[in-house]
Amino acid sequence: QVQLVESGGGLVQPGGSLRLTCRASGRMLDYYAVGWFRQAPGKEREGVSGIGTGKDSTYTSESVKGRFTISKDREKNVIYLQMNSLKPEDTGVYYCAARRDPHQNVVHSALVNPSLYDTWGQGTPVTVSS
């Protein structure tokens, strides 16, 4: 079973940047789809970006496209979420989640569907405020 730990959250001014890290242990992520999600106070969990097990398989939600980038470091077994041009509406707790997917079934917008994931980290808070 894979375990996930997020880090990198914090307080940043509008227009600033943060890089979140999702570190996996227990299993290599080569056969896992991994998604980043966020939840603002009083709102439902929202899919942000995901990376699949196929070559170049990524998906980023329209709300953050052009500002957020997901990437994987296979050697370190981590998934990053680079967040640029941050806005106050990006505030929330950010979670990474994983689902074993050796047959590349989780693709496109499914990568940001929280109901498809069965392993979650504890979350890292992000606050965008001046």
DRENDO-1510 file (C-alpha; in Angstrom, 1 decimal, always signed):
<recs>
REC; n; res; u; v; w
REC; 1; GLN; +0.0; +0.0; +0.0 .
REC; 2; VAL; +1.3; +3.4; -0.9 .
REC; 3; GLN; +1.4; +6.2; +1.7 .
REC; 4; LEU; +1.4; +9.9; +0.7 .
REC; 5; VAL; +2.6; +13.0; +2.5 .
REC; 6; GLU; +2.1; +16.5; +1.2 .
REC; 7; SER; +4.3; +19.5; +1.9 .
REC; 8; GLY; +5.1; +22.9; +0.6 .
REC; 9; GLY; +2.0; +24.8; +1.6 .
REC; 10; GLY; +2.0; +28.2; +3.3 .
REC; 11; LEU; +1.1; +31.8; +3.1 .
REC; 12; VAL; +1.8; +33.7; -0.1 .
REC; 13; GLN; +0.8; +37.0; -1.5 .
REC; 14; PRO; -1.4; +37.2; -4.6 .
REC; 15; GLY; +0.7; +36.7; -7.7 .
REC; 16; GLY; +3.2; +34.6; -5.8 .
REC; 17; SER; +4.3; +31.0; -6.3 .
REC; 18; LEU; +4.5; +27.8; -4.3 .
REC; 19; ARG; +5.6; +24.3; -5.1 .
REC; 20; LEU; +3.8; +21.5; -3.4 .
REC; 21; THR; +5.3; +18.1; -3.0 .
REC; 22; CYS; +3.6; +14.8; -2.7 .
REC; 23; ARG; +6.0; +12.2; -1.4 .
REC; 24; ALA; +5.2; +8.5; -1.7 .
REC; 25; SER; +6.4; +5.6; +0.3 .
REC; 26; GLY; +5.7; +1.9; +0.4 .
REC; 27; ARG; +5.3; +1.6; -3.4 .
REC; 28; MET; +6.8; +3.2; -6.5 .
REC; 29; LEU; +4.4; +5.6; -8.3 .
REC; 30; ASP; +5.2; +4.1; -11.7 .
REC; 31; TYR; +1.8; +2.2; -11.7 .
REC; 32; TYR; -0.2; +4.8; -9.8 .
REC; 33; ALA; -2.4; +7.7; -11.1 .
REC; 34; VAL; -1.9; +10.6; -8.8 .
REC; 35; GLY; -4.1; +13.7; -8.5 .
REC; 36; TRP; -3.9; +17.0; -6.7 .
REC; 37; PHE; -7.1; +18.2; -5.1 .
REC; 38; ARG; -8.1; +21.2; -3.0 .
REC; 39; GLN; -10.8; +22.1; -0.6 .
REC; 40; ALA; -11.7; +25.6; +0.5 .
REC; 41; PRO; -13.7; +26.2; +3.7 .
REC; 42; GLY; -17.3; +25.4; +3.2 .
REC; 43; LYS; -16.8; +24.1; -0.3 .
REC; 44; GLU; -16.6; +20.7; -1.9 .
REC; 45; ARG; -13.2; +19.1; -2.8 .
REC; 46; GLU; -12.1; +20.2; -6.2 .
REC; 47; GLY; -9.8; +18.4; -8.7 .
REC; 48; VAL; -6.8; +20.5; -9.7 .
REC; 49; SER; -4.4; +18.4; -11.7 .
REC; 50; GLY; -3.5; +14.8; -12.2 .
REC; 51; ILE; -0.8; +12.6; -13.8 .
REC; 52; GLY; -1.5; +9.2; -15.1 .
REC; 53; THR; +0.6; +6.1; -15.7 .
REC; 54; GLY; +0.7; +6.5; -19.5 .
REC; 55; LYS; +3.3; +8.6; -21.3 .
REC; 56; ASP; +2.6; +12.3; -21.1 .
REC; 57; SER; -0.7; +11.6; -19.4 .
REC; 58; THR; -1.7; +14.7; -17.5 .
REC; 59; TYR; -4.8; +16.8; -17.0 .
REC; 60; THR; -5.2; +20.2; -15.5 .
REC; 61; SER; -8.5; +21.9; -14.6 .
REC; 62; GLU; -9.6; +25.0; -16.4 .
REC; 63; SER; -9.6; +27.0; -13.2 .
REC; 64; VAL; -5.8; +26.7; -12.9 .
REC; 65; LYS; -4.7; +25.9; -16.5 .
REC; 66; GLY; -1.7; +28.0; -17.5 .
REC; 67; ARG; -0.8; +28.7; -13.8 .
REC; 68; PHE; -0.4; +25.3; -12.3 .
REC; 69; THR; +1.9; +22.5; -13.6 .
REC; 70; ILE; +2.0; +18.9; -12.4 .
REC; 71; SER; +5.2; +16.8; -12.8 .
REC; 72; LYS; +6.8; +13.6; -11.5 .
REC; 73; ASP; +10.3; +12.8; -10.3 .
REC; 74; ARG; +10.5; +9.1; -10.7 .
REC; 75; GLU; +13.9; +8.7; -9.0 .
REC; 76; LYS; +12.6; +10.6; -5.9 .
REC; 77; ASN; +9.1; +9.0; -6.1 .
REC; 78; VAL; +7.4; +12.4; -5.8 .
REC; 79; ILE; +4.8; +14.4; -7.6 .
REC; 80; TYR; +5.1; +18.2; -7.7 .
REC; 81; LEU; +2.5; +20.8; -8.2 .
REC; 82; GLN; +4.0; +24.1; -9.3 .
REC; 83; MET; +1.6; +26.9; -8.6 .
REC; 84; ASN; +2.3; +30.3; -10.2 .
REC; 85; SER; +0.3; +33.6; -10.3 .
REC; 86; LEU; -1.6; +32.5; -7.2 .
REC; 87; LYS; -5.0; +34.1; -6.5 .
REC; 88; PRO; -7.0; +34.4; -3.3 .
REC; 89; GLU; -9.5; +31.9; -4.7 .
REC; 90; ASP; -6.7; +29.3; -4.7 .
REC; 91; THR; -6.7; +29.3; -0.9 .
REC; 92; GLY; -7.5; +25.9; +0.6 .
REC; 93; VAL; -6.1; +22.6; +1.8 .
REC; 94; TYR; -4.4; +20.8; -1.0 .
REC; 95; TYR; -4.3; +17.0; -1.0 .
REC; 96; CYS; -2.7; +14.5; -3.2 .
REC; 97; ALA; -4.3; +11.1; -3.9 .
REC; 98; ALA; -3.3; +7.9; -5.6 .
REC; 99; ARG; -4.9; +5.0; -7.3 .
REC; 100; ARG; -3.1; +1.9; -8.6 .
REC; 101; ASP; -3.6; +2.0; -12.4 .
REC; 102; PRO; -1.2; -0.3; -14.3 .
REC; 103; HIS; -3.5; -0.5; -17.3 .
REC; 104; GLN; -3.8; +3.3; -17.8 .
REC; 105; ASN; -7.5; +3.4; -17.3 .
REC; 106; VAL; -7.5; +6.7; -15.5 .
REC; 107; VAL; -7.0; +9.4; -18.2 .
REC; 108; HIS; -8.0; +12.9; -19.1 .
REC; 109; SER; -10.6; +14.5; -16.8 .
REC; 110; ALA; -10.9; +11.3; -14.8 .
REC; 111; LEU; -7.5; +12.2; -13.3 .
REC; 112; VAL; -9.2; +14.9; -11.3 .
REC; 113; ASN; -12.2; +12.9; -10.2 .
REC; 114; PRO; -11.8; +12.4; -6.4 .
REC; 115; SER; -14.1; +9.4; -6.3 .
REC; 116; LEU; -11.7; +7.4; -8.3 .
REC; 117; TYR; -8.9; +7.6; -5.7 .
REC; 118; ASP; -8.5; +5.4; -2.7 .
REC; 119; THR; -5.4; +6.7; -1.0 .
REC; 120; TRP; -5.1; +10.2; +0.3 .
REC; 121; GLY; -2.5; +12.3; +2.1 .
REC; 122; GLN; -3.2; +14.5; +5.1 .
REC; 123; GLY; -3.2; +17.7; +3.1 .
REC; 124; THR; -1.1; +20.9; +3.2 .
REC; 125; PRO; -2.8; +24.3; +3.6 .
REC; 126; VAL; -2.3; +27.1; +1.1 .
REC; 127; THR; -3.4; +30.7; +1.9 .
REC; 128; VAL; -3.2; +33.4; -0.7 .
REC; 129; SER; -3.6; +36.8; +0.9 .
REC; 130; SER; -2.1; +40.2; +1.1 .
</recs>
